[in-house]
C-alpha cells in the first residue's frame, strides 16, 4: 500500500511539473535559445583562438623555411670555397631545422582540421538557430492569436450569460406585475361586494329594479299624464 501511495505521489509530482513546464513553454524556449546563442558565441571565440594559434605556428614554419633556405645558400658557398667540414655542419643544422619545420607544419595541419570542423559546427548551429527563431516567431504569433480568440470567446460567453440573466430578470418583473394586477383586481372585487355596488350591477345587468330611467320613458309618462288631463 505504501508503495502505491509513493507511486501516486510521484505521478502527481510529474503531472504538476509538466503543467508548470507547459504554462511556461515559451519562456523556457526563449531561455534555451539564449543558452544556444551563448554556446555559439563561445564556439566562435574558440575558433578565433584556434585561428590565432594556427597563424603563430604558420609564422614559425615560414621563419624556419627562410632559415633553411639561407643555410642552404651558406652550405653551397662553403662547398664553393672548399670548406667541406663547414658545409657538413651547416647541413646538420639544416636537418635539425627541417625536423622543426615538419613538426610546425604538422601542427598547422592539425589546427586547419580543427578550424574547419569547428567552422562547420558553427555554420550548422547558425542555420538551426535561424530556423528555430523563425519557427518560434510563428508559434508566438499563433499563441497570441489563440489567446485573442479565447478572450473573444470568453467575452461572448459572458455576454450570453448576462443576456440570459437579463431575460430571466425581465420575466420575473413581468410575473410580479401580473401578480400585482391580479391582486389589485381581487381587492377591487372584494371592495365592491362589501359596498353593495356589485349586487346593484348584477341586478341592473339582469334588468331587475334599480335601473336608471331613460329619457324616452320619462317623455312617454309625461305624454300619458297630459292626455289623461285633457279627458
C-alpha positions as CSV (number, residue, x, y, z in Angstrom):
1,X,0.0,0.0,0.0
2,X,2.8,2.4,0.9
3,X,4.5,1.7,-2.4
4,X,1.3,2.5,-4.3
5,X,1.0,5.8,-2.3
6,X,4.5,6.8,-3.2
7,X,4.0,5.9,-6.8
8,X,0.8,8.0,-6.8
9,X,2.7,10.9,-5.3
10,X,5.5,10.7,-7.9
11,X,2.8,10.6,-10.6
12,X,1.2,13.7,-9.2
13,X,4.6,15.5,-8.9
14,X,5.3,14.6,-12.6
15,X,1.9,15.9,-13.7
16,X,2.4,19.1,-11.7
17,X,5.8,19.6,-13.1
18,X,4.6,19.0,-16.7
19,X,1.8,21.5,-16.1
20,X,4.4,24.1,-15.0
21,X,6.5,23.4,-18.0
22,X,3.6,23.7,-20.4
23,X,2.5,27.0,-18.9
24,X,6.0,28.4,-19.2
25,X,6.8,26.7,-22.5
26,X,7.6,29.9,-24.5
27,X,9.6,31.4,-21.7
28,X,11.6,28.2,-21.4
29,X,12.1,28.1,-25.2
30,X,13.4,31.7,-25.2
31,X,15.9,30.8,-22.5
32,X,17.0,27.7,-24.3
33,X,17.6,29.8,-27.4
34,X,19.7,32.3,-25.4
35,X,21.7,29.4,-24.0
36,X,22.3,28.1,-27.5
37,X,23.4,31.6,-28.6
38,X,25.8,31.8,-25.7
39,X,27.3,28.4,-26.6
40,X,27.6,29.5,-30.2
41,X,29.4,32.7,-29.1
42,X,31.8,30.6,-27.1
43,X,32.5,28.4,-30.1
44,X,33.2,31.5,-32.2
45,X,35.6,32.7,-29.6
46,X,37.3,29.4,-29.6
47,X,37.5,29.5,-33.4
48,X,39.2,32.8,-33.2
49,X,41.7,31.5,-30.7
50,X,42.5,28.5,-32.8
51,X,42.9,30.6,-35.9
52,X,45.3,32.9,-34.0
53,X,47.3,30.0,-32.7
54,X,47.4,28.4,-36.1
55,X,48.8,31.7,-37.5
56,X,51.5,31.7,-34.9
57,X,52.7,28.2,-35.9
58,X,52.4,29.1,-39.6
59,X,54.6,32.1,-39.0
60,X,57.2,29.8,-37.2
61,X,57.1,27.5,-40.2
62,X,57.7,30.4,-42.6
63,X,60.6,31.6,-40.5
64,X,62.1,28.1,-40.4
65,X,61.8,27.8,-44.2
66,X,63.6,31.1,-44.6
67,X,66.4,30.0,-42.2
68,X,66.7,26.7,-44.1
69,X,66.9,28.5,-47.4
70,X,69.7,30.8,-46.0
71,X,71.6,27.8,-44.6
72,X,71.4,26.1,-47.9
73,X,73.0,29.0,-49.6
74,X,75.6,29.1,-46.9
75,X,76.4,25.4,-47.4
76,X,76.7,25.9,-51.1
77,X,79.1,28.8,-50.5
78,X,81.2,26.8,-48.1
79,X,81.5,24.0,-50.7
80,X,82.5,26.5,-53.3
81,X,85.3,27.6,-51.1
82,X,86.4,24.1,-50.3
83,X,85.1,24.3,-46.7
84,X,83.6,20.9,-46.7
85,X,83.6,20.5,-42.9
86,X,81.8,23.8,-42.5
87,X,79.3,22.7,-45.2
88,X,78.7,19.5,-43.2
89,X,77.9,21.5,-40.0
90,X,75.6,23.7,-41.9
91,X,73.9,20.7,-43.4
92,X,73.4,19.2,-39.9
93,X,71.8,22.4,-38.8
94,X,69.6,22.3,-41.8
95,X,68.4,18.8,-40.9
96,X,67.6,19.9,-37.4
97,X,65.6,22.9,-38.6
98,X,63.9,20.7,-41.2
99,X,62.6,18.5,-38.4
100,X,61.3,21.5,-36.6
101,X,59.7,22.7,-39.8
102,X,57.9,19.4,-40.3
103,X,56.7,19.5,-36.7
104,X,55.3,23.0,-37.2
105,X,53.7,22.1,-40.5
106,X,52.0,19.1,-38.8
107,X,50.7,21.4,-36.0
108,X,49.4,23.8,-38.6
109,X,47.6,20.9,-40.4
110,X,46.0,19.8,-37.1
111,X,44.8,23.4,-36.5
112,X,43.4,23.6,-40.0
113,X,41.4,20.4,-39.5
114,X,40.1,21.6,-36.1
115,X,39.3,25.0,-37.5
116,X,37.4,23.5,-40.5
117,X,35.5,21.2,-38.2
118,X,34.6,24.0,-35.8
119,X,33.5,26.2,-38.7
120,X,31.2,23.5,-39.9
121,X,29.6,23.1,-36.5
122,X,29.2,26.9,-36.2
123,X,27.5,27.1,-39.6
124,X,25.2,24.2,-38.7
125,X,24.3,25.8,-35.4
126,X,23.7,29.2,-37.0
127,X,21.3,27.7,-39.5
128,X,19.5,25.7,-36.8
129,X,19.1,28.8,-34.6
130,X,17.9,30.9,-37.5
131,X,15.3,28.3,-38.4
132,X,14.3,27.8,-34.8
133,X,13.8,31.6,-34.3
134,X,11.6,31.7,-37.4
135,X,9.5,28.8,-36.0
136,X,9.3,30.5,-32.6
137,X,8.0,33.6,-34.3
138,X,5.3,31.6,-35.9
139,X,4.5,29.8,-32.6
140,X,4.3,33.2,-30.7
141,X,2.0,34.6,-33.4
142,X,-0.2,31.6,-33.1
143,X,-0.2,31.8,-29.4
144,X,-1.2,35.5,-29.5
145,X,-4.0,34.7,-32.0
146,X,-5.3,31.9,-29.8
147,X,-5.3,34.0,-26.7
148,X,-7.2,36.7,-28.6
149,X,-9.7,34.1,-29.8
150,X,-10.0,32.7,-26.3
151,X,-10.7,36.2,-24.9
152,X,-13.3,36.9,-27.5
153,X,-15.0,33.5,-26.8
154,X,-14.9,34.3,-23.1
155,X,-16.4,37.7,-23.6
156,X,-19.1,36.2,-25.9
157,X,-19.9,33.6,-23.3
158,X,-20.1,36.3,-20.6
159,X,-22.4,38.3,-22.9
160,X,-24.6,35.3,-23.4
161,X,-24.7,34.7,-19.7
162,X,-25.5,38.3,-19.0
163,X,-28.2,38.3,-21.7
164,X,-29.8,35.1,-20.3
165,X,-29.7,36.6,-16.8
166,X,-31.3,39.8,-18.1
167,X,-34.1,37.9,-19.8
168,X,-34.7,35.9,-16.5
169,X,-34.9,39.2,-14.6
170,X,-37.4,40.6,-17.2
171,X,-39.6,37.6,-16.9
172,X,-39.6,37.8,-13.1
173,X,-40.6,41.5,-13.3
174,X,-43.5,40.7,-15.7
175,X,-44.6,37.9,-13.5
176,X,-44.6,40.2,-10.5
177,X,-46.5,42.8,-12.3
178,X,-49.1,40.3,-13.4
179,X,-49.4,39.1,-9.8
180,X,-49.9,42.7,-8.6
181,X,-52.6,43.3,-11.2
182,X,-54.4,40.2,-10.2
183,X,-54.2,41.2,-6.5
184,X,-55.5,44.7,-7.2
185,X,-58.4,43.3,-9.3
186,X,-59.3,40.9,-6.5
187,X,-59.1,43.8,-4.0
188,X,-61.5,45.9,-6.1
189,X,-64.0,43.0,-6.4
190,X,-63.9,42.5,-2.6
191,X,-64.5,46.2,-2.0
192,X,-67.4,46.2,-4.5
193,X,-69.1,43.3,-2.7
194,X,-68.6,44.9,0.7
195,X,-70.2,48.2,-0.6
196,X,-73.1,46.6,-2.4
197,X,-72.3,48.1,-5.8
198,X,-71.5,44.6,-7.1
199,X,-75.1,43.5,-6.3
200,X,-76.6,46.5,-7.9
201,X,-74.5,46.0,-11.0
202,X,-75.7,42.4,-11.3
203,X,-79.4,43.4,-10.8
204,X,-79.0,46.1,-13.5
205,X,-77.4,43.6,-15.9
206,X,-80.3,41.2,-15.3
207,X,-82.9,44.0,-15.9
208,X,-84.3,43.7,-12.4
209,X,-85.1,47.0,-10.4
210,X,-82.7,49.8,-9.8
211,X,-82.2,50.6,-13.5
212,X,-82.0,54.2,-14.5
213,X,-84.9,55.7,-16.3
214,X,-84.3,56.5,-19.8
215,X,-85.4,59.8,-21.5
216,X,-88.0,58.0,-23.6
217,X,-89.7,56.6,-20.6
218,X,-89.9,60.0,-19.0
219,X,-91.3,61.5,-22.1
220,X,-93.9,58.8,-22.5
221,X,-95.1,59.2,-18.9
222,X,-95.4,63.0,-19.4
223,X,-97.5,62.5,-22.5
224,X,-99.7,60.0,-20.8
225,X,-100.3,62.3,-18.0
226,X,-101.2,65.2,-20.3
227,X,-103.7,63.1,-22.3
228,X,-105.4,62.0,-19.1
229,X,-105.8,65.6,-18.0
230,X,-107.4,66.6,-21.3
231,X,-110.0,63.9,-21.0
